[in-house]
């Protein structure tokens, strides 16, 4: 009986907590002001993570990957730099969710 009462109290406290439980991450989306850049030009990505309810996850952390690195580079804050003429993509990952590749052309 004590265990049941303790369990019920724990569940009640958890439900009343002021710290909301986040919904699972569903998607990561990248946008940029343009997709064609010059060699040496930089473009800042805007990256958004959304939960299963479609709500933005404001504190999401992202890891960026450029491919091929001979054409594009991307730093930890999502700043893309054109390295050499060609086409390439950038993806962003948060947790176990990776965005669709975002394409760039470097002239």
matplotlib code that plots the C-alpha trace (Angstrom):
import matplotlib.pyplot as plt

x = [0.0, 2.9, 4.5, 1.3, 0.8, 4.4, 4.1, 0.9, 2.5, 5.5, 3.3, 1.3, 4.4, 5.8, 2.5, 2.5, 6.1, 6.8, 9.4, 7.4, 8.2, 9.4, 7.7, 10.2, 12.2, 10.6, 12.3, 15.3, 15.0, 17.6, 17.0, 19.4, 18.9, 20.3, 21.6, 24.1, 27.3, 30.7, 34.0, 34.9, 31.3, 29.6, 25.9, 24.4, 22.0, 18.8, 18.1, 14.9, 14.1, 10.4, 8.8, 6.0, 3.4, 5.1, 6.4, 9.9, 12.4, 14.3, 17.3, 18.1, 21.8, 22.9, 25.9, 26.5, 28.2, 29.2, 29.7, 32.0, 34.3, 36.3, 33.3, 31.7, 32.7, 30.4, 31.3, 29.7, 27.3, 26.0, 28.1, 28.6, 31.6, 32.1, 35.5, 35.6, 33.2, 30.8, 27.7, 27.4, 25.1, 24.9, 22.9, 22.2, 21.7, 20.1, 20.0, 19.4, 17.4, 19.2, 17.8, 17.3, 20.4, 20.3, 21.9, 24.4, 26.0, 29.4, 30.5]
y = [0.0, 2.4, 1.7, 2.5, 5.8, 6.8, 6.0, 8.0, 11.0, 10.8, 10.8, 13.7, 15.7, 15.0, 16.0, 19.3, 20.1, 23.6, 22.0, 20.9, 17.6, 18.2, 16.3, 14.2, 15.9, 15.3, 17.5, 19.8, 22.3, 24.6, 27.8, 30.4, 33.8, 32.4, 29.2, 30.6, 32.1, 33.2, 31.7, 33.3, 34.5, 33.6, 32.9, 32.3, 29.4, 29.5, 26.1, 25.1, 22.0, 21.1, 18.6, 16.2, 18.9, 21.3, 23.5, 25.1, 23.7, 26.9, 25.3, 22.7, 22.2, 21.6, 19.9, 20.9, 18.9, 20.2, 18.0, 18.1, 20.1, 21.0, 23.2, 24.3, 24.7, 25.3, 26.2, 25.2, 28.2, 27.4, 30.0, 28.5, 29.6, 29.0, 27.3, 26.5, 26.5, 23.6, 22.3, 21.0, 20.4, 21.2, 19.1, 19.9, 17.3, 17.6, 14.5, 11.7, 13.8, 15.1, 17.7, 17.2, 18.3, 22.0, 22.7, 25.4, 26.4, 28.1, 30.3]
z = [0.0, 0.8, -2.5, -4.4, -2.4, -3.1, -6.8, -7.0, -5.2, -7.6, -10.7, -9.3, -8.6, -12.0, -13.7, -11.8, -12.5, -14.0, -16.3, -19.3, -21.0, -24.5, -27.4, -29.5, -32.2, -35.6, -38.2, -38.9, -41.7, -43.3, -45.1, -46.5, -48.2, -51.4, -52.9, -55.4, -54.0, -55.2, -54.2, -50.9, -50.3, -47.0, -46.3, -42.9, -42.6, -40.6, -39.0, -37.2, -35.2, -34.8, -32.5, -33.4, -32.7, -35.2, -32.5, -32.7, -30.3, -29.3, -27.6, -30.2, -30.9, -34.5, -36.1, -39.8, -42.5, -46.0, -49.0, -50.9, -48.7, -51.8, -52.9, -49.6, -46.0, -43.0, -39.5, -36.2, -36.3, -39.8, -41.8, -45.3, -47.4, -51.1, -51.5, -55.3, -58.3, -58.3, -56.5, -53.0, -50.1, -46.4, -43.8, -40.2, -37.5, -34.1, -31.9, -34.3, -36.9, -40.0, -42.4, -46.1, -48.0, -48.8, -52.2, -53.1, -56.4, -56.1, -59.0]

ax = plt.figure().add_subplot(projection="3d")
ax.plot(x, y, z, "-o")
ax.set_aspect("equal")
plt.show()
